[in-house]
Amino acid sequence: MGKVLIVDDSPVDRRLAGKLLEKRVHVHEDEAATGIVVLYASNGREALEVIGKERPDVVVTDMQMPELSGLDLVLQVRARFPLIPVIVMTAHGSEELAVRALHSGAASYVPKRELSRDLLETVEGVMEVGNTKRDRKRLMDTLTQTESKFTLDNDPSLIPALVTYLKDNVFQMSGSDETGLIQTTMALREALLNAMDHGNLQLDSALREQDDNSYSDLAKERRKLHPYCDRRVHVTARETRDEAVYVIRDEGPGFDTSSLPDPTDPANLEKRSGRGLLLMKAFMSEVIYNDRGNEVTLIRRAGGKGNGLLD
């Protein structure tokens, strides 16, 4: 059974809208009758009080009211109760306000002269969508772990789509702030580029320091040559409430990890070759290479670097 709040300073219009909704009752076999429970408020301020107490599924509001207009109510509900949709009722002369309300976050509108025809259908449509969003949020709140695996060829254009997918997974699990999400995706981007360029294509960072065009040209060439073009990058991602773990493995020969320069050494900060490692170590709780040097594990723990990821 859904709850709908009708907000209108006109008692006649308020009751008319309520009656149009109250008449809808569904009866299912072996179940109690279900329908719409209607709540009322005579202005926007009173409506906010009712919403805070009753948490209706939908708010239907007139546009022109004393104390707090329908447009102001839309803005307030969107800011304070973002999961509750608002439908505006438009009378002659309030069309411009209704358009502004739609741009400000209203879910739909119904002309007052068409209430008997359109109000119930509009409310039920908005309610169905709103309930789906709320149910999805409740479902996501029960999610305890996600795990995904990818096998990529050496195409850097795949990296933005992959890191966006992984970022969305972390947000579902943690509700992390945007800064923490960006830091994580930047570290992942660098690790994936390293696996493709330095791991599978065996490109030397020193070449980029000397001539960036030569580096890019060699990368394009090797993406078409054997054995480089046959190699893949394997990515395993696992997110829980406590940590996010990313394992990125290339099929190249590997390298001596003890030879990695210290990216925090001021002498190395200006070198392009150390930027990726610097970002990974700065943004992740832990960065671990395997003995062969062709696999890196990035770990971001709750309460770790980034001020918010998985907190």
KOLBAPA-441044 format. One line per 4 residues: number of its first residue (from 1); their letters; for each residue x, y, z of N, C-alpha, C. Coordinates in Angstrom, 3 decimals, m for minus. Layout:
NUM	A	X/Y/Z/X/Y/Z/X/Y/Z ~ ...
//
This chain:
1	MGKV	0.849/m1.193/0.000/0.000/0.000/0.000/0.880/1.237/0.000 ~ 0.668/2.134/m0.957/1.483/3.325/m1.061/0.860/4.513/m0.358 ~ 1.714/5.477/0.021/1.259/6.707/0.664/1.577/7.892/m0.246 ~ 0.578/8.738/m0.454/0.741/9.916/m1.294/0.335/11.144/m0.493
5	LIVD	1.184/12.139/m0.490/0.896/13.405/0.185/0.393/14.414/m0.832 ~ m0.821/14.951/m0.600/m1.397/16.001/m1.443/m1.172/17.340/m0.752 ~ m0.564/18.282/m1.466/m0.260/19.596/m0.892/m0.961/20.661/m1.726 ~ m1.908/21.365/m1.110/m2.657/22.401/m1.829/m3.318/23.299/m0.795
9	DSPV	m3.242/24.617/m1.007/m3.867/25.536/m0.050/m5.369/25.631/m0.237 ~ m5.891/25.076/m1.330/m7.336/25.066/m1.565/m7.930/23.775/m1.012 ~ m8.777/23.847/0.017/m9.383/22.627/0.580/m10.166/21.828/m0.454 ~ m10.844/22.524/m1.364/m11.638/21.835/m2.381/m10.737/21.043/m3.325
13	DRRL	m9.702/21.697/m3.832/m8.787/21.025/m4.764/m8.026/19.893/m4.066 ~ m7.711/20.132/m2.801/m6.975/19.122/m2.033/m7.801/17.849/m1.901 ~ m9.048/18.003/m1.530/m9.916/16.848/m1.339/m10.237/16.166/m2.674 ~ m10.389/16.952/m3.736/m10.677/16.374/m5.046/m9.534/15.466/m5.475
17	AGKL	m8.314/15.941/m5.361/m7.157/15.124/m5.733/m7.083/13.875/m4.865 ~ m7.350/14.030/m3.576/m7.301/12.879/m2.677/m8.326/11.826/m3.026 ~ m9.541/12.250/m3.345/m10.607/11.307/m3.698/m10.263/10.531/m4.966 ~ m9.622/11.191/m5.914/m9.243/10.512/m7.155/m8.244/9.389/m6.899
21	LEKR	m7.433/9.538/m5.877/m6.440/8.512/m5.549/m6.998/7.455/m4.620 ~ m7.846/7.862/m3.684/m8.376/6.917/m2.691/m9.289/5.872/m3.311 ~ m9.845/6.165/m4.486/m10.795/5.215/m5.078/m10.099/3.997/m5.664 ~ m8.766/4.076/m5.849/m8.047/2.947/m6.445/m7.752/1.900/m5.358
25	VHVH	m8.356/0.732/m5.480/m8.103/m0.383/m4.571/m7.914/m1.636/m5.396 ~ m6.805/m2.357/m5.152/m6.544/m3.630/m5.826/m6.820/m4.763/m4.843 ~ m7.464/m5.814/m5.320/m7.695/m6.978/m4.483/m7.023/m8.176/m5.130 ~ m6.055/m8.773/m4.439/m5.347/m9.943/m4.952/m5.842/m11.198/m4.239
29	EDEA	m5.867/m12.289/m4.956/m6.313/m13.547/m4.375/m5.455/m13.909/m3.173 ~ m6.080/m14.284/m2.066/m5.407/m14.682/m0.819/m4.628/m13.530/m0.190 ~ m4.892/m12.274/m0.585/m4.203/m11.140/0.007/m5.231/m10.080/0.391 ~ m4.837/m9.219/1.311/m5.713/m8.123/1.688/m5.762/m7.085/0.573
33	ATGI	m6.799/m6.277/0.576/m6.915/m5.218/m0.416/m5.774/m4.222/m0.255 ~ m5.264/m3.752/m1.381/m4.193/m2.760/m1.360/m4.610/m1.563/m2.179 ~ m4.125/m0.398/m1.822/m4.474/0.806/m2.543/m3.550/1.933/m2.162 ~ m4.084/3.152/m2.148/m3.290/4.331/m1.847/m3.846/5.015/m0.606
37	VVLY	m2.986/5.264/0.352/m3.331/6.052/1.530/m2.955/7.501/1.243 ~ m3.907/8.400/1.417/m3.672/9.799/1.081/m3.457/10.616/2.348 ~ m2.406/11.411/2.339/m2.108/12.360/3.401/m2.292/13.769/2.849 ~ m2.500/14.739/3.730/m2.794/16.094/3.263/m1.940/17.133/3.977
41	ASNG	m1.632/18.204/3.258/m0.973/19.380/3.827/m1.481/20.602/3.080 ~ m1.627/21.721/3.781/m2.219/22.915/3.173/m1.187/23.889/2.624 ~ 0.088/23.641/2.900/1.135/24.492/2.333/2.464/23.745/2.378 ~ 3.494/24.349/1.797/4.784/23.678/1.689/5.452/23.405/3.019
45	REAL	5.354/24.331/3.953/5.997/24.119/5.258/5.344/22.967/6.016 ~ 4.039/22.929/5.984/3.330/21.814/6.627/3.685/20.504/5.936 ~ 3.842/20.563/4.624/4.192/19.357/3.864/5.533/18.788/4.316 ~ 6.521/19.640/4.545/7.836/19.166/4.975/7.751/18.459/6.328
49	EVIG	6.888/18.954/7.205/6.692/18.300/8.506/6.083/16.912/8.325 ~ 5.072/16.832/7.446/4.421/15.540/7.195/5.409/14.564/6.551 ~ 6.201/15.042/5.609/7.173/14.168/4.948/8.177/13.624/5.955 ~ 8.643/14.494/6.858/9.594/14.045/7.858/9.041/12.966/8.763
53	KERP	7.751/13.011/9.047/7.131/12.034/9.945/6.642/10.785/9.210 ~ 6.045/10.970/8.038/5.344/9.872/7.370/6.115/9.225/6.220 ~ 7.107/9.915/5.672/7.865/9.403/4.531/6.947/8.847/3.437 ~ 6.153/9.700/2.804/5.261/9.221/1.732/6.066/8.705/0.547
57	DVVV	5.407/7.914/m0.291/6.055/7.397/m1.495/6.115/8.441/m2.596 ~ 5.122/9.337/m2.620/5.047/10.385/m3.640/4.440/11.632/m3.006 ~ 4.896/12.797/m3.460/4.290/14.075/m3.072/3.671/14.694/m4.316 ~ 2.395/15.122/m4.190/1.705/15.831/m5.274/1.409/17.230/m4.764
61	TDMQ	1.939/18.251/m5.442/1.808/19.605/m4.901/1.283/20.609/m5.918 ~ 0.492/21.537/m5.407/0.102/22.708/m6.174/1.334/23.611/m6.318 ~ 1.325/24.509/m7.285/2.476/25.376/m7.499/2.391/26.674/m6.709 ~ 1.232/27.300/m6.696/1.094/28.612/m6.071/0.438/28.464/m4.707
65	MPEL	1.246/28.637/m3.650/0.775/28.488/m2.282/1.465/29.530/m1.411 ~ 0.822/29.930/m0.308/1.476/30.858/0.614/2.570/30.149/1.427 ~ 3.446/30.924/2.024/4.533/30.462/2.906/5.657/29.759/2.149 ~ 5.331/28.681/1.431/6.356/27.956/0.672/5.714/27.460/m0.620
69	SGLD	6.179/27.948/m1.744/5.551/27.609/m3.024/5.863/26.164/m3.418 ~ 5.161/25.711/m4.458/5.426/24.370/m4.955/6.837/24.221/m5.478 ~ 7.345/25.259/m6.139/8.722/25.211/m6.632/9.702/25.096/m5.476 ~ 9.496/25.896/m4.434/10.378/25.814/m3.265/10.269/24.455/m2.584
73	LVLQ	9.065/23.884/m2.581/8.882/22.568/m1.981/9.657/21.508/m2.763 ~ 9.612/21.583/m4.094/10.387/20.650/m4.918/11.869/20.725/m4.544 ~ 12.399/21.932/m4.432/13.810/22.111/m4.099/14.136/21.555/m2.720 ~ 13.258/21.801/m1.766/13.481/21.319/m0.391/13.424/19.794/m0.316
77	VRAR	12.452/19.200/m0.983/12.322/17.735/m0.955/13.521/17.088/m1.634 ~ 13.931/17.667/m2.753/15.086/17.098/m3.466/16.342/17.144/m2.597 ~ 16.500/18.212/m1.826/17.685/18.357/m0.983/17.618/17.487/0.265 ~ 16.438/17.386/0.877/16.327/16.712/2.175/15.829/15.274/2.074
81	FPLI	15.010/14.973/1.051/14.443/13.634/0.889/14.589/13.196/m0.571 ~ 15.811/12.976/m1.038/16.054/12.771/m2.474/15.390/11.548/m3.081 ~ 14.963/10.588/m2.262/14.332/9.389/m2.804/12.811/9.527/m2.949 ~ 12.256/10.659/m2.534/10.809/10.863/m2.624/10.499/11.741/m3.836
85	PVIV	9.820/11.216/m4.848/9.509/12.006/m6.048/8.362/12.978/m5.803 ~ 8.383/14.085/m6.548/7.354/15.120/m6.428/6.688/15.323/m7.790 ~ 5.362/15.308/m7.783/4.563/15.622/m8.973/3.922/16.983/m8.745 ~ 3.989/17.867/m9.735/3.385/19.188/m9.575/2.067/19.249/m10.325
89	MTAH	1.095/19.951/m9.719/m0.196/20.198/m10.355/m0.179/21.622/m10.892 ~ m0.504/21.773/m12.156/m0.414/23.085/m12.796/m1.804/23.630/m13.076 ~ m2.028/24.860/m12.647/m3.254/25.582/m12.978/m2.921/26.611/m14.053 ~ m3.913/27.180/m14.649/m3.686/28.198/m15.679/m2.906/29.362/m15.077
93	GSEE	m1.828/29.728/m15.725/m0.996/30.816/m15.233/0.232/30.360/m14.471 ~ 0.306/29.060/m14.164/1.469/28.564/m13.408/2.360/27.662/m14.255 ~ 2.140/27.695/m15.580/2.900/26.801/m16.455/4.403/27.078/m16.386 ~ 4.796/28.344/m16.347/6.228/28.672/m16.293/6.858/28.148/m15.016
97	LAVR	6.139/28.278/m13.899/6.638/27.737/m12.632/6.781/26.223/m12.703 ~ 5.833/25.570/m13.387/5.893/24.110/m13.504/7.128/23.677/m14.279 ~ 7.432/24.392/m15.354/8.633/24.068/m16.129/9.870/24.230/m15.253 ~ 9.923/25.313/m14.483/11.057/25.514/m13.570/11.136/24.388/m12.540
101	ALHS	9.968/23.924/m12.081/9.951/22.832/m11.101/10.485/21.542/m11.709 ~ 10.142/21.265/m12.965/10.646/20.071/m13.639/12.162/20.151/m13.797 ~ 12.667/21.331/m14.154/14.114/21.506/m14.261/14.790/21.386/m12.899 ~ 14.042/21.664/m11.828/14.617/21.630/m10.479/14.512/20.270/m9.811
105	GAAS	13.858/19.315/m10.483/13.842/17.971/m9.923/12.483/17.326/m9.766 ~ 11.396/17.994/m10.159/10.074/17.352/m10.093/10.040/16.155/m11.035 ~ 9.295/15.123/m10.631/9.271/13.878/m11.407/8.287/13.927/m12.561 ~ 7.206/14.712/m12.420/6.211/14.804/m13.488/5.249/15.937/m13.148
109	YVPK	4.238/16.114/m13.993/3.256/17.161/m13.734/1.901/16.698/m14.263 ~ 0.846/17.294/m13.715/m0.520/17.033/m14.169/m1.268/18.360/m14.185 ~ m1.857/18.771/m15.312/m2.691/19.975/m15.316/m3.928/19.766/m14.436 ~ m4.283/20.766/m13.676/m5.426/20.602/m12.770/m6.719/20.307/m13.520
113	RELS	m6.836/20.846/m14.721/m8.070/20.591/m15.479/m8.161/19.149/m15.966 ~ m7.034/18.393/m15.867/m7.026/17.003/m16.317/m6.808/16.026/m15.159 ~ m7.038/16.485/m13.924/m6.778/15.620/m12.773/m7.542/14.313/m12.851 ~ m8.825/14.381/m13.176/m9.653/13.166/m13.166/m9.160/12.148/m14.179
117	RDLL	m8.516/12.612/m15.249/m8.048/11.701/m16.286/m6.623/11.201/m16.030 ~ m5.761/12.088/m15.549/m4.325/11.780/m15.553/m3.681/11.577/m14.182 ~ m4.312/12.060/m13.094/m3.608/12.060/m11.806/m3.256/10.656/m11.337 ~ m4.225/9.754/m11.311/m3.980/8.417/m10.788/m2.908/7.685/m11.598
121	ETVE	m3.021/7.754/m12.919/m2.047/7.074/m13.773/m0.635/7.630/m13.560 ~ m0.530/8.955/m13.424/0.775/9.582/m13.222/1.369/9.188/m11.879 ~ 0.551/9.215/m10.840/1.038/8.848/m9.501/1.492/7.392/m9.473 ~ 0.709/6.494/m10.058/1.096/5.082/m10.044/2.379/4.835/m10.840
125	GVME	2.525/5.551/m11.961/3.751/5.394/m12.748/4.975/5.869/m11.991 ~ 4.874/7.043/m11.373/6.001/7.576/m10.601/6.276/6.711/m9.387 ~ 5.222/6.233/m8.756/5.400/5.396/m7.567/6.123/4.095/m7.908 ~ 5.782/3.511/m9.037/6.421/2.262/m9.454/7.924/2.464/m9.652
129	VGNT	8.276/3.552/m10.346/9.699/3.839/m10.562/10.392/4.138/m9.244 ~ 9.750/4.939/m8.398/10.345/5.292/m7.115/10.552/4.089/m6.222 ~ 9.592/3.180/m6.199/9.731/1.983/m5.370/10.875/1.109/m5.854 ~ 11.034/1.030/m7.181/12.135/0.244/m7.732/13.472/0.814/m7.293
133	KRDR	13.620/2.130/m7.323/14.871/2.767/m6.894/15.123/2.516/m5.419 ~ 14.087/2.639/m4.589/14.268/2.417/m3.155/14.596/0.959/m2.862 ~ 13.911/0.038/m3.568/14.202/m1.381/m3.363/15.629/m1.722/m3.786 ~ 16.093/m1.092/m4.877/17.469/m1.333/m5.308/18.466/m0.831/m4.256
137	KRLM	18.183/0.349/m3.699/19.080/0.859/m2.655/19.106/m0.072/m1.459 ~ 17.925/m0.569/m1.048/17.876/m1.500/0.076/18.646/m2.772/m0.249 ~ 18.513/m3.242/m1.501/19.240/m4.435/m1.908/20.741/m4.188/m1.876 ~ 21.183/m3.040/m2.407/22.614/m2.729/m2.427/23.184/m2.593/m1.025
141	DTLT	22.340/m2.183/m0.069/22.797/m2.087/1.315/23.110/m3.457/1.910 ~ 22.573/m4.517/1.305/22.839/m5.867/1.813/24.029/m6.515/1.118 ~ 24.562/m5.861/0.086/25.679/m6.423/m0.673/26.934/m6.447/0.192 ~ 27.588/m7.600/0.296/28.773/m7.732/1.145/30.066/m7.922/0.364
145	QTES	29.969/m8.372/m0.895/31.184/m8.560/m1.686/30.845/m8.608/m3.168 ~ 31.714/m8.024/m3.972/31.616/m8.161/m5.415/32.954/m8.666/m5.932 ~ 32.921/m9.464/m6.974/34.158/m9.955/m7.581/33.955/m10.036/m9.089 ~ 34.937/m9.557/m9.833/34.847/m9.580/m11.289/36.218/m9.851/m11.879
149	KFTL	36.221/m10.467/m13.080/37.474/m10.802/m13.760/37.389/m10.373/m15.214 ~ 38.492/m9.837/m15.722/38.560/m9.370/m17.095/39.858/m9.852/m17.740 ~ 39.788/m10.108/m19.037/40.977/m10.406/m19.824/41.008/m9.418/m20.982 ~ 41.983/m8.522/m20.965/42.056/m7.431/m21.930/43.183/m7.643/m22.925
153	DNDP	42.934/m7.259/m24.180/44.064/m7.158/m25.095/44.735/m5.795/m24.867 ~ 45.783/m5.514/m25.613/46.584/m4.332/m25.319/46.012/m3.068/m25.966 ~ 44.761/m2.795/m25.660/44.060/m1.643/m26.211/43.781/m0.649/m25.086 ~ 44.521/0.457/m25.024/44.340/1.404/m23.913/42.972/2.077/m23.900
157	SLIP	42.228/2.023/m25.005/40.900/2.639/m25.020/39.916/1.885/m24.126 ~ 40.261/0.646/m23.726/39.396/m0.122/m22.827/39.532/0.327/m21.375 ~ 40.625/0.999/m21.061/40.916/1.323/m19.662/39.885/2.265/m19.038 ~ 39.476/3.370/m19.691/38.477/4.240/m19.052/37.183/3.522/m18.696
161	ALVT	36.695/2.657/m19.602/35.453/1.934/m19.323/35.627/0.979/m18.145 ~ 36.777/0.308/m18.070/37.016/m0.638/m16.986/37.121/0.069/m15.644 ~ 37.893/1.150/m15.575/38.053/1.816/m14.286/36.739/2.457/m13.836 ~ 35.905/2.896/m14.786/34.592/3.428/m14.411/33.717/2.328/m13.817
165	YLKD	33.756/1.155/m14.435/32.997/0.010/m13.905/33.462/m0.326/m12.489 ~ 34.765/m0.389/m12.281/35.297/m0.724/m10.960/34.995/0.371/m9.947 ~ 35.033/1.621/m10.388/34.690/2.733/m9.499/33.243/2.619/m9.030 ~ 32.340/2.264/m9.937/30.928/2.121/m9.570/30.747/0.998/m8.553
169	NVFQ	31.503/m0.085/m8.699/31.424/m1.181/m7.734/31.846/m0.724/m6.349 ~ 32.935/0.034/m6.277/33.401/0.529/m4.983/32.371/1.463/m4.377 ~ 31.749/2.324/m5.200/30.752/3.244/m4.668/29.545/2.496/m4.109 ~ 29.114/1.437/m4.795/27.996/0.633/m4.298/28.318/0.038/m2.940
173	MSGS	29.556/m0.402/m2.780/29.934/m1.060/m1.538/30.131/m0.074/m0.397 ~ 30.665/1.121/m0.720/31.140/1.986/0.349/30.481/3.343/0.423 ~ 29.886/3.810/m0.706/29.398/5.177/m0.723/30.532/6.179/m0.589 ~ 31.690/5.823/m1.086/32.884/6.647/m0.918/32.697/8.038/m1.498
177	DETG	33.458/9.000/m0.959/33.434/10.345/m1.512/34.124/10.361/m2.868 ~ 33.834/11.414/m3.640/34.315/11.480/m5.006/35.837/11.527/m5.089 ~ 36.464/12.206/m4.136/37.926/12.287/m4.158/38.553/10.911/m4.016 ~ 38.050/10.121/m3.074/38.582/8.769/m2.891/38.383/7.900/m4.115
181	LIQT	37.228/8.054/m4.781/36.966/7.271/m5.982/37.914/7.662/m7.113 ~ 38.144/8.956/m7.263/39.055/9.414/m8.313/40.467/8.919/m8.054 ~ 40.904/8.968/m6.810/42.241/8.485/m6.484/42.390/7.011/m6.825 ~ 41.391/6.223/m6.498/41.447/4.794/m6.793/41.509/4.534/m8.288
185	TMAL	40.679/5.239/m9.048/40.669/5.011/m10.489/41.964/5.494/m11.146 ~ 42.557/6.544/m10.612/43.843/7.002/m11.154/44.924/5.947/m10.935 ~ 44.953/5.351/m9.749/45.939/4.309/m9.469/45.716/3.092/m10.369 ~ 44.447/2.711/m10.560/44.135/1.575/m11.441/44.538/1.870/m12.879
189	REAL	44.276/3.074/m13.316/44.632/3.455/m14.692/46.136/3.293/m14.914 ~ 46.920/3.769/m13.969/48.376/3.677/m14.125/48.840/2.219/m14.116 ~ 48.250/1.396/m13.247/48.644/m0.009/m13.174/48.296/m0.745/m14.470 ~ 47.150/m0.433/m15.049/46.736/m1.075/m16.296/47.615/m0.634/m17.470
193	LNAM	47.930/0.644/m17.519/48.825/1.126/m18.573/50.211/0.491/m18.455 ~ 50.695/0.359/m17.223/51.995/m0.287/m17.018/51.973/m1.732/m17.510 ~ 50.872/m2.441/m17.211/50.774/m3.842/m17.621/50.771/m3.969/m19.145 ~ 50.049/m3.082/m19.814/49.997/m3.138/m21.280/51.315/m2.706/m21.913
197	DHGN	51.796/m1.513/m21.517/52.956/m0.927/m22.195/54.277/m1.559/m21.771 ~ 54.525/m1.576/m20.480/55.819/m2.082/m20.000/55.831/m3.597/m19.866 ~ 54.676/m4.176/m19.519/54.617/m5.619/m19.353/54.500/m6.358/m20.667 ~ 53.367/m6.200/m21.350/53.120/m6.964/m22.576/53.900/m6.456/m23.782
201	LQLD	54.000/m5.143/m23.937/54.686/m4.589/m25.104/56.172/m4.361/m24.852 ~ 56.603/m4.522/m23.599/58.011/m4.389/m23.217/58.613/m3.064/m23.666 ~ 57.871/m1.987/m23.451/58.359/m0.652/m23.784/59.204/m0.119/m22.642 ~ 60.341/0.446/m22.963/61.269/0.968/m21.961/60.877/2.397/m21.600
205	SALR	60.730/2.664/m20.295/60.363/4.005/m19.855/61.374/5.050/m20.294 ~ 62.620/4.633/m20.424/63.665/5.589/m20.823/63.378/6.188/m22.190 ~ 62.735/5.418/m23.077/62.414/5.917/m24.407/61.426/7.076/m24.325 ~ 60.477/6.999/m23.412/59.505/8.088/m23.256/60.189/9.353/m22.753
209	EQDD	61.184/9.202/m21.888/61.917/10.364/m21.404/62.641/11.061/m22.555 ~ 63.085/10.270/m23.536/63.850/10.829/m24.647/62.955/11.413/m25.735 ~ 61.918/10.664/m26.099/61.078/11.091/m27.225/59.708/10.431/m27.113 ~ 58.719/11.210/m26.771/57.381/10.650/m26.556/56.782/10.106/m27.848
213	NSYS	57.081/10.733/m28.987/56.543/10.256/m30.266/57.109/8.890/m30.623 ~ 58.395/8.686/m30.373/59.016/7.388/m30.653/58.393/6.306/m29.775 ~ 58.106/6.655/m28.525/57.476/5.712/m27.595/56.100/5.306/m28.125 ~ 55.287/6.284/m28.532/53.936/6.009/m29.034/53.978/5.200/m30.326
217	DLAK	54.910/5.534/m31.205/55.016/4.808/m32.477/55.397/3.351/m32.256 ~ 56.318/3.117/m31.325/56.731/1.744/m31.040/55.576/0.952/m30.415 ~ 54.788/1.621/m29.563/53.634/0.958/m28.953/52.635/0.521/m30.022 ~ 52.338/1.390/m30.975/51.410/1.043/m32.060/51.934/m0.119/m32.887
221	ERRK	53.236/m0.112/m33.140/53.832/m1.179/m33.935/53.758/m2.519/m33.224 ~ 54.094/m2.526/m31.953/54.129/m3.796/m31.219/52.740/m4.366/m30.955 ~ 51.722/m3.534/m30.959/50.361/m4.058/m30.787/49.951/m4.943/m31.961 ~ 50.687/m4.888/m33.050/50.381/m5.693/m34.233/51.392/m6.808/m34.466
225	LHPY	52.455/m6.848/m33.655/53.537/m7.816/m33.875/53.498/m8.931/m32.844 ~ 53.901/m10.137/m33.284/54.070/m11.252/m32.356/55.458/m11.149/m31.712 ~ 55.608/m11.513/m30.439/54.602/m12.127/m29.549/53.772/m11.107/m28.779 ~ 54.099/m9.807/m28.979/53.472/m8.783/m28.142/51.948/m8.758/m28.286
229	CDRR	51.458/m8.861/m29.530/50.022/m8.733/m29.764/49.221/m9.917/m29.218 ~ 49.905/m11.027/m28.915/49.218/m12.218/m28.399/49.018/m12.163/m26.878 ~ 49.697/m11.250/m26.240/49.649/m11.185/m24.778/48.414/m10.440/m24.290 ~ 47.964/m10.802/m23.101/46.771/m10.217/m22.519/47.056/m9.696/m21.104
233	VHVT	46.168/m8.825/m20.649/46.213/m8.326/m19.270/45.032/m8.931/m18.524 ~ 45.322/m9.564/m17.400/44.290/m10.228/m16.593/44.027/m9.398/m15.334 ~ 42.756/m9.083/m15.110/42.375/m8.226/m13.984/41.355/m8.952/m13.113 ~ 41.650/m9.037/m11.838/40.699/m9.562/m10.860/40.426/m8.474/m9.840
237	ARET	39.159/m8.170/m9.626/38.772/m7.124/m8.681/37.829/m7.710/m7.639 ~ 38.105/m7.433/m6.392/37.229/m7.895/m5.308/37.013/m6.736/m4.334 ~ 35.736/m6.396/m4.107/35.402/m5.311/m3.198/34.537/m5.831/m2.057 ~ 34.896/m5.486/m0.839/34.080/m5.760/0.330/33.868/m4.446/1.075
241	RDEA	33.160/m4.515/2.199/32.963/m3.314/3.002/34.277/m2.847/3.620 ~ 35.238/m3.746/3.759/36.486/m3.432/4.455/37.640/m3.060/3.532 ~ 37.629/m3.571/2.308/38.753/m3.279/1.427/38.406/m3.570/m0.026 ~ 39.197/m2.962/m0.907/39.124/m3.261/m2.337/40.485/m3.792/m2.759
245	VYVI	40.488/m4.941/m3.455/41.729/m5.587/m3.870/41.693/m5.776/m5.379 ~ 42.740/m5.298/m6.054/42.832/m5.415/m7.507/44.139/m6.113/m7.862 ~ 44.037/m7.202/m8.599/45.213/m7.950/m9.047/45.313/m7.801/m10.561 ~ 46.412/m7.235/m11.019/46.604/m6.955/m12.452/47.857/m7.697/m12.914
249	RDEG	47.665/m8.637/m13.857/48.781/m9.470/m14.313/48.920/m9.386/m15.829 ~ 50.148/m9.158/m16.281/50.404/m9.180/m17.713/51.092/m10.489/m18.094 ~ 51.279/m10.740/m19.386/51.903/m11.964/m19.869/53.307/m11.716/m20.421 ~ 53.885/m10.596/m20.012/55.250/m10.293/m20.419/56.265/m11.049/m19.578
253	PGFD	57.553/m10.835/m19.845/58.601/m11.570/m19.122/58.790/m11.126/m17.692 ~ 58.191/m9.994/m17.289/58.382/m9.492/m15.949/59.639/m8.648/m15.846 ~ 59.935/m8.188/m14.629/61.120/m7.360/m14.430/61.568/m7.475/m12.981 ~ 62.752/m6.990/m12.720/63.332/m7.021/m11.373/62.725/m5.871/m10.565
257	TSSL	61.816/m6.193/m9.654/61.122/m5.141/m8.905/62.041/m4.393/m7.956 ~ 63.176/m5.003/m7.617/64.112/m4.312/m6.724/64.767/m3.124/m7.416 ~ 64.653/m3.075/m8.747/65.265/m1.990/m9.499/64.348/m0.783/m9.648 ~ 63.112/m0.876/m9.103/62.182/0.245/m9.210/62.726/1.462/m8.473
261	PDPT	62.684/2.627/m9.093/63.150/3.829/m8.404/62.167/4.257/m7.323 ~ 62.669/4.974/m6.343/61.812/5.499/m5.290/61.060/6.710/m5.854 ~ 59.740/6.593/m6.059/59.009/7.691/m6.695/58.895/8.923/m5.812 ~ 59.123/8.769/m4.496/59.026/9.920/m3.596/60.340/10.672/m3.471
265	DPAN	61.397/10.143/m4.060/62.690/10.828/m4.061/62.561/12.078/m4.932 ~ 62.866/13.265/m4.379/62.737/14.495/m5.175/63.455/14.424/m6.517 ~ 64.528/13.648/m6.581/65.272/13.539/m7.837/64.464/12.826/m8.912 ~ 63.436/12.034/m8.503/62.645/11.255/m9.456/61.275/11.852/m9.755
269	LEKR	60.890/12.902/m9.014/59.540/13.438/m9.160/59.263/14.006/m10.546 ~ 60.283/14.533/m11.192/60.093/15.140/m12.502/60.125/14.129/m13.637 ~ 60.488/12.886/m13.333/60.577/11.877/m14.376/59.197/11.292/m14.672 ~ 58.839/11.211/m15.934/57.538/10.659/m16.316/57.450/9.182/m15.981
273	SGRG	58.586/8.489/m15.999/58.572/7.044/m15.793/58.179/6.648/m14.381 ~ 58.296/7.560/m13.416/57.962/7.194/m12.042/56.600/7.660/m11.593 ~ 55.877/8.351/m12.482/54.601/8.944/m12.086/53.561/7.894/m11.713 ~ 53.468/6.829/m12.506/52.473/5.801/m12.226/52.687/5.136/m10.882
277	LLLM	53.932/4.782/m10.599/54.238/4.142/m9.316/53.974/5.097/m8.160 ~ 54.294/6.376/m8.343/54.032/7.367/m7.302/52.548/7.431/m6.972 ~ 51.689/7.485/m8.012/50.249/7.566/m7.784/49.719/6.301/m7.117 ~ 50.201/5.145/m7.540/49.742/3.895/m6.929/50.092/3.845/m5.454
281	KAFM	51.316/4.212/m5.119/51.742/4.141/m3.712/51.099/5.243/m2.873 ~ 50.803/6.385/m3.507/50.185/7.485/m2.773/48.725/7.219/m2.460 ~ 48.032/6.540/m3.387/46.586/6.397/m3.267/46.143/5.046/m2.713 ~ 47.009/4.069/m2.679/46.639/2.738/m2.203/47.246/2.450/m0.836
285	SEVI	46.565/1.626/m0.062/47.101/1.229/1.238/48.325/0.351/1.083 ~ 48.340/m0.453/0.019/49.456/m1.366/m0.186/49.594/m1.687/m1.675 ~ 50.828/m1.762/m2.146/51.143/m2.139/m3.523/52.149/m3.282/m3.463 ~ 51.764/m4.452/m4.005/52.597/m5.655/m3.882/52.868/m6.230/m5.268
289	YNDR	54.147/m6.479/m5.583/54.533/m7.139/m6.826/54.874/m8.597/m6.547 ~ 54.573/m9.477/m7.515/54.999/m10.869/m7.367/56.488/m10.987/m7.689 ~ 57.067/m12.156/m7.435/58.508/m12.335/m7.621/58.932/m12.126/m9.074 ~ 58.101/m12.561/m9.995/58.449/m12.436/m11.412/58.368/m10.995/m11.909
293	GNEV	57.545/m10.190/m11.250/57.418/m8.803/m11.659/56.400/m8.566/m12.752 ~ 55.520/m9.517/m12.993/54.486/m9.327/m14.020/53.084/m9.245/m13.415 ~ 53.018/m9.094/m12.106/51.720/m8.994/m11.434/51.825/m8.013/m10.276 ~ 50.849/m7.112/m10.194/50.800/m6.159/m9.091/49.443/m6.268/m8.409
297	TLIR	49.452/m6.221/m7.092/48.229/m6.225/m6.298/48.088/m4.876/m5.613 ~ 46.962/m4.213/m5.886/46.665/m2.924/m5.268/45.573/m3.129/m4.229 ~ 45.822/m2.664/m3.023/44.865/m2.847/m1.929/44.508/m1.484/m1.345 ~ 43.217/m1.242/m1.216/42.733/m0.017/m0.573/41.850/m0.426/0.600
301	RAGG	42.290/m0.146/1.818/41.577/m0.603/3.015/40.705/0.507/3.598 ~ 39.696/0.084/4.336/38.824/1.040/5.018/39.645/1.881/5.975 ~ 39.392/3.197/5.943/40.128/4.089/6.818/41.541/4.355/6.362 ~ 41.872/3.882/5.146/43.226/4.062/4.650/43.402/5.364/3.919
305	KGNG	44.319/5.372/2.957/44.629/6.601/2.227/43.418/7.053/1.419 ~ 43.328/8.367/1.251/42.279/8.905/0.408/41.145/9.550/1.154 ~ 41.118/9.412/2.501/40.117/10.094/3.314/38.682/9.789/2.887 ~ 38.318/8.524/2.904/36.911/8.240/2.675/36.618/6.944/1.970
309	LLD	37.526/6.399/1.159/37.198/5.185/0.432/36.940/4.044/1.388 ~ 35.779/3.420/1.222/35.382/2.272/2.030/35.174/2.610/3.490 ~ 35.163/3.925/3.846/34.903/4.297/5.239/33.429/4.139/5.545
//
